[in-house]
Amino acid sequence: MTALPYETALEEAQAALLRAKALLQEEIADYPTPISGCDAQYIRLISDRTKIGSCLRVIEEQPFVATPRVLEAG
């Protein structure tokens, strides 16, 4: 089994999350009108949508990575 480059794995993860987000959005759109605060399945769908959105933001953001610095005399 040949390992994929990490960039490919990240692209595949992002694509899978985008598919999951679209499927979840369809499920939420087709969901019958919930009773506010009482529908556990609807609340779980909303929670999962938030989790997927958070994962996508983490993959897409450019994190700050500290670079080593060397002090120079003078």
C-alpha positions as CSV (number, residue, x, y, z in Angstrom):
1,M,0.0,0.0,0.0
2,T,1.5,3.3,-1.1
3,A,1.0,6.3,1.2
4,L,-0.7,9.3,-0.3
5,P,1.0,12.7,0.0
6,Y,-0.5,14.6,3.0
7,E,-1.8,17.3,0.6
8,T,-3.9,14.7,-1.2
9,A,-5.2,13.3,2.1
10,L,-6.2,16.9,3.1
11,E,-7.9,17.5,-0.2
12,E,-9.9,14.2,0.1
13,A,-10.9,15.1,3.7
14,Q,-12.1,18.5,2.6
15,A,-14.1,17.0,-0.3
16,A,-15.6,14.4,2.0
17,L,-16.6,17.1,4.5
18,L,-18.1,19.2,1.8
19,R,-20.2,16.2,0.6
20,A,-21.3,15.5,4.2
21,K,-22.2,19.2,4.6
22,A,-24.4,19.1,1.5
23,L,-26.1,15.9,2.5
24,L,-26.7,17.2,6.0
25,Q,-28.1,20.5,4.6
26,E,-30.5,18.5,2.4
27,E,-31.6,16.5,5.4
28,I,-32.2,19.6,7.5
29,A,-34.1,21.3,4.6
30,D,-36.4,18.2,4.3
31,Y,-36.9,17.8,8.0
32,P,-40.4,18.4,9.3
33,T,-40.9,21.6,11.4
34,P,-39.4,20.7,14.8
35,I,-40.9,21.7,18.1
36,S,-38.5,24.3,19.4
37,G,-36.0,22.9,21.9
38,C,-37.7,19.5,22.1
39,D,-36.6,17.6,19.0
40,A,-33.4,15.8,19.8
41,Q,-32.8,14.5,16.3
42,Y,-33.0,18.1,14.8
43,I,-30.7,19.4,17.5
44,R,-28.2,16.7,16.6
45,L,-28.4,17.6,12.9
46,I,-27.7,21.3,13.8
47,S,-24.8,20.2,16.0
48,D,-23.3,18.0,13.3
49,R,-23.6,20.9,10.8
50,T,-21.6,23.1,13.3
51,K,-18.9,20.4,13.7
52,I,-18.5,20.0,10.0
53,G,-18.3,23.7,9.5
54,S,-15.6,23.9,12.2
55,C,-13.6,21.1,10.6
56,L,-13.7,22.8,7.2
57,R,-12.6,26.1,8.7
58,V,-9.6,24.4,10.4
59,I,-8.6,22.7,7.1
60,E,-8.9,26.0,5.1
61,E,-7.2,28.4,7.5
62,Q,-3.6,29.3,7.4
63,P,-2.4,28.8,11.0
64,F,0.4,30.8,12.5
65,V,3.6,28.8,12.7
66,A,6.4,30.4,14.6
67,T,9.7,30.3,12.8
68,P,12.9,29.9,14.7
69,R,15.0,33.0,15.1
70,V,18.7,33.2,15.6
71,L,20.0,36.1,17.6
72,E,22.9,37.9,15.9
73,A,25.6,39.6,17.9
74,G,25.6,43.4,17.6
